[in-house]
Amino acid sequence: MFEERGGRMTNTTLEMKDISIEFPGVKALDQVTFTAKPGSVHALIGANGAGKSTLMKVLAGAYDHFRGEIKLGGKELFISKPTDSQKAGVQIVYQEVDAALIPTLTVAENIMLQETVQHAGNKQWIRWREIHKKAEMHLKKLDSNISTKRLVNTLTLAEKQMVLLARAISTDC
């Protein structure tokens, strides 16, 4: 059961089956299976080097040399680069928040990064009011009241994580 939205499937189960990947001298993942159902929350827990990040990087398209299959809503996904993953509606929020955010931009600019500059022919413009309104809407979905006008470098770690989550849901993932 799924619906199409912007060419992507939504409300679907994610299945990663028999995922294996090796790097020179290291077998990072050996036939790992992971399933996530819509509306559920999962935590990958394990020791350093257990393969948690590697599995998510396979899903995100950072590694193209893995074996196994990835399905979304029963349809096989062919992920060999990050844009393949993003087109399927997959967004990964990593724990290293400072690497993913631009500290000198506002909360709104970081959330709406992909939509900040509009193009029409030779002209480019920024609709600040619209950017802040959309960012605020995504933060409200997360029950967060962080001001969209604050600079990211003034936020706590928890607030930065909320900004990244808001950015992820802004893509309709």
C-alpha positions in Angstrom: 0.0 0.0 0.0 1.6 3.3 -1.1 0.8 6.5 -2.9 2.9 8.4 -5.4 3.9 11.9 -4.4 6.2 13.9 -6.8 7.3 10.7 -8.4 8.2 9.1 -5.1 6.6 6.5 -3.0 5.3 7.4 0.4 3.7 5.5 3.3 5.7 2.4 2.5 7.9 -0.1 4.3 11.6 0.1 3.8 13.4 -3.2 3.5 17.2 -3.6 3.3 18.0 -7.3 2.8 21.3 -9.1 2.8 23.3 -5.9 2.6 27.1 -6.6 2.4 29.9 -4.2 1.8 33.7 -4.5 2.0 36.5 -2.0 2.1 40.1 -2.9 1.6 40.9 -5.4 4.3 37.5 -4.9 6.2 34.1 -6.6 5.8 32.0 -3.7 7.1 28.6 -5.4 6.7 27.8 -9.1 6.2 24.3 -9.9 5.0 22.5 -7.3 7.2 18.8 -7.0 7.1 16.8 -4.0 8.3 13.1 -3.2 8.0 11.3 0.0 8.9 7.6 0.4 8.7 5.8 3.7 8.2 5.1 5.7 11.3 7.6 3.8 13.4 10.8 4.9 15.1 14.0 2.9 15.0 17.4 3.3 16.7 20.5 1.5 15.4 22.5 0.8 18.5 25.9 -0.9 18.7 29.5 -0.5 19.4 31.8 1.8 17.4 32.6 0.0 14.2 29.5 -2.2 14.3 28.3 -0.9 10.9 25.4 1.4 11.9 26.6 4.4 9.9 27.8 2.2 7.0 24.3 0.7 6.7 22.7 4.2 6.6 25.3 5.4 4.1 24.4 2.5 1.8 20.8 3.7 2.1 21.8 7.3 1.5 23.8 6.4 -1.7 27.2 7.2 -0.3 28.5 3.8 -1.2 27.6 2.1 -4.5 29.7 -1.1 -4.2 27.4 -3.0 -1.8 25.6 -6.3 -2.4 22.0 -7.0 -1.4 18.7 -5.3 -2.1 16.8 -2.3 -1.0 13.0 -2.1 -1.4 10.6 0.7 -0.7 6.9 -0.3 -0.8 7.9 -3.7 -2.3 9.6 -1.9 -5.3 13.4 -2.4 -5.6 15.5 0.7 -5.4 18.7 1.1 -7.3 20.8 3.4 -5.2 24.2 4.2 -6.5 24.5 7.9 -5.5 22.9 10.3 -3.0 20.4 11.7 -5.6 19.0 8.2 -6.2 18.2 8.0 -2.5 16.8 11.5 -2.3 14.6 11.0 -5.3 13.1 7.9 -3.6 12.2 10.2 -0.6 15.0 8.9 1.7 16.6 11.4 4.1 19.2 10.6 6.6 19.9 12.8 9.6 23.3 12.1 11.0 24.4 12.8 14.5 27.3 15.1 13.4 25.0 18.1 13.2 27.7 20.8 12.9 28.9 19.2 9.6 25.4 19.4 8.1 24.4 22.9 9.1 25.8 26.3 8.1 26.4 28.1 11.4 26.3 31.7 9.9 22.8 31.2 8.4 19.5 31.4 10.2 17.4 28.4 11.2 15.0 29.1 8.3 17.8 29.3 5.7 19.2 26.0 6.9 15.9 24.3 6.9 14.9 25.6 3.5 18.4 25.5 1.9 17.1 23.8 -1.3 14.4 26.5 -1.8 16.3 29.6 -0.7 17.0 31.0 -4.2 14.2 31.0 -6.8 15.1 31.2 -10.5 13.1 32.6 -13.4 15.1 33.0 -16.6 18.1 35.2 -15.8 16.6 36.5 -12.6 17.1 35.1 -9.1 15.4 36.2 -5.9 14.8 35.1 -2.4 11.3 35.2 -0.8 12.3 35.7 2.8 8.8 35.8 4.3 7.9 32.5 2.5 11.1 30.8 3.6 10.5 31.7 7.3 6.8 30.7 7.1 7.6 27.3 5.6 10.5 26.7 8.0 8.2 27.6 10.9 5.5 25.1 9.6 8.1 22.3 9.5 9.3 23.1 13.0 5.7 23.1 14.3 5.3 19.6 12.9 8.0 18.6 15.3 6.4 20.5 18.2 9.4 22.9 18.2 9.1 26.7 18.7 12.7 27.6 17.7 12.7 31.0 16.1 13.4 30.8 12.4 15.4 34.0 12.6 18.0 32.7 15.1 21.5 32.0 13.8 22.3 28.3 13.9 25.6 29.0 15.8 23.4 30.2 18.8 21.5 26.9 19.0 21.9 24.1 21.5 22.8 20.6 20.2 19.2 19.5 20.6 17.9 22.5 18.7 20.4 21.9 15.9 19.1 18.3 15.7 15.5 19.6 15.4 16.6 21.9 12.5 18.1 18.9 10.7 14.9 16.9 11.3 12.8 19.9 10.0 15.1 20.1 6.9 14.5 16.4 6.3 10.7 16.6 6.5 10.7 19.7 4.3 11.7 17.4 1.4 8.5 15.4 1.9 10.5 12.3 2.7 
